[in-house]
Amino acid sequence: MTTTRKRKKTTKKTGTNPGRRALLFLLLPVGLLAADKKQEKKLAAVIAGTVFRDPGFAVAGAEIELLDVRADGKKVKLRKSVTDARGEFAFSVPPVEQQYKVKASAKGLQSEEKETTATPGARMDVFFTLKPATP
């Protein structure tokens, strides 16, 4: 015959006093806001878009150049990319408000260049409609 013993459940009261709880309640939103501001500063901007050709078909394999526009007017080539099968591209840029030029070119089509300003944590969409190159 087996006997089972019942264990007496004891609970230990752990908690904070009401004054400390009120202080934590008041400081929590401030801490969350500070964390949001820090995280916002760290978020990179995204420059993305699509390349089309007349009459609105996506251009796969178009070359995209991202140029940094400096305050002195100089253009510095940052990166190159190629559009995917749906004619889409995307660049992640540093979380600093900065002006960029995006240039799209494809074989048999005239190249096009557009300017955009990157804002930290935001996405800038740039769309191109390339016209046929004149022979």
C-alpha positions as CSV (number, residue, x, y, z in Angstrom):
1,M,0.0,0.0,0.0
2,T,1.4,3.4,-1.0
3,T,0.7,6.6,0.7
4,T,1.0,10.0,-0.8
5,R,1.8,12.9,1.2
6,K,0.2,16.2,0.5
7,R,2.6,19.1,0.4
8,K,1.5,22.2,2.0
9,K,1.7,25.0,-0.5
10,T,3.4,28.1,1.0
11,T,3.6,31.3,-0.8
12,K,6.0,34.0,-0.1
13,K,4.8,37.5,-0.6
14,T,7.2,39.3,-2.8
15,G,6.3,42.6,-4.3
16,T,7.0,46.2,-4.1
17,N,5.5,48.7,-1.8
18,P,2.9,51.1,-3.2
19,G,5.2,54.1,-3.3
20,R,7.8,52.2,-5.3
21,R,5.1,50.7,-7.6
22,A,3.8,54.3,-8.3
23,L,7.3,55.5,-9.1
24,L,7.9,52.6,-11.5
25,F,4.5,53.2,-13.1
26,L,5.5,56.9,-13.8
27,L,9.0,56.1,-15.1
28,L,7.9,53.3,-17.5
29,P,6.4,55.5,-20.2
30,V,9.5,57.8,-20.1
31,G,11.8,54.8,-20.5
32,L,9.7,53.5,-23.4
33,L,9.8,56.9,-25.2
34,A,13.5,57.1,-24.7
35,A,13.9,53.6,-26.2
36,D,11.7,54.6,-29.2
37,K,13.8,57.7,-29.9
38,K,17.1,55.7,-29.7
39,Q,15.6,53.0,-32.0
40,E,14.3,55.6,-34.4
41,K,17.7,57.1,-34.8
42,K,19.2,53.7,-35.7
43,L,16.6,52.8,-38.4
44,A,18.0,53.0,-41.9
45,A,16.2,54.6,-44.8
46,V,15.1,52.6,-47.8
47,I,15.1,53.9,-51.4
48,A,13.1,51.5,-53.5
49,G,11.2,51.5,-56.8
50,T,10.2,50.0,-60.0
51,V,11.4,50.5,-63.6
52,F,8.8,50.4,-66.4
53,R,8.9,50.9,-70.1
54,D,6.1,52.2,-72.4
55,P,3.3,51.0,-72.3
56,G,3.7,50.1,-68.6
57,F,5.6,46.8,-68.7
58,A,8.2,46.1,-66.0
59,V,11.9,46.1,-67.1
60,A,13.8,43.2,-65.7
61,G,17.6,43.5,-65.6
62,A,17.7,47.3,-65.7
63,E,20.8,48.9,-64.1
64,I,20.2,51.2,-61.1
65,E,22.9,53.5,-59.8
66,L,22.6,55.3,-56.4
67,L,24.5,58.6,-56.3
68,D,25.1,60.6,-53.1
69,V,24.5,64.4,-53.8
70,R,27.0,66.3,-51.6
71,A,26.5,69.9,-50.3
72,D,29.2,71.1,-52.7
73,G,27.2,69.7,-55.7
74,K,29.5,66.7,-56.3
75,K,27.9,63.3,-57.1
76,V,29.5,60.3,-55.5
77,K,28.5,56.9,-56.8
78,L,27.6,54.7,-53.9
79,R,26.2,51.5,-55.3
80,K,24.8,49.7,-58.3
81,S,22.0,47.2,-58.6
82,V,20.0,45.3,-61.1
83,T,16.2,45.1,-61.1
84,D,14.6,41.8,-60.5
85,A,12.0,39.9,-62.7
86,R,9.3,42.4,-61.7
87,G,11.5,45.5,-62.4
88,E,11.9,46.3,-58.7
89,F,15.0,47.4,-56.8
90,A,15.8,48.6,-53.2
91,F,18.8,50.2,-51.4
92,S,19.3,50.5,-47.7
93,V,20.9,53.9,-46.9
94,P,22.4,55.3,-43.6
95,P,19.9,56.8,-41.1
96,V,20.8,60.4,-42.0
97,E,18.7,62.9,-43.9
98,Q,20.6,63.0,-47.2
99,Q,19.9,63.8,-50.9
100,Y,20.4,61.0,-53.5
101,K,20.1,60.7,-57.2
102,V,18.8,57.4,-58.6
103,K,19.7,56.6,-62.2
104,A,18.0,53.8,-64.2
105,S,19.2,52.5,-67.6
106,A,18.5,49.5,-69.7
107,K,19.6,48.3,-73.1
108,G,17.5,49.9,-75.9
109,L,15.9,52.5,-73.6
110,Q,16.9,56.0,-72.7
111,S,18.3,56.4,-69.2
112,E,16.4,58.5,-66.6
113,E,17.6,60.1,-63.4
114,K,15.5,61.2,-60.4
115,E,16.4,62.9,-57.1
116,T,15.0,62.0,-53.7
117,T,15.7,62.9,-50.1
118,A,16.2,60.0,-47.6
119,T,14.6,60.4,-44.2
120,P,15.7,58.1,-41.3
121,G,13.4,55.1,-40.9
122,A,11.3,55.9,-44.0
123,R,10.9,54.4,-47.4
124,M,11.2,56.6,-50.5
125,D,9.6,55.2,-53.7
126,V,11.1,56.1,-57.0
127,F,9.4,55.0,-60.2
128,F,10.9,55.2,-63.7
129,T,9.2,54.9,-67.1
130,L,12.0,54.5,-69.7
131,K,11.3,55.5,-73.3
132,P,12.8,53.7,-76.3
133,A,16.2,55.0,-77.3
134,T,16.3,57.0,-80.5
135,P,18.6,55.4,-83.2
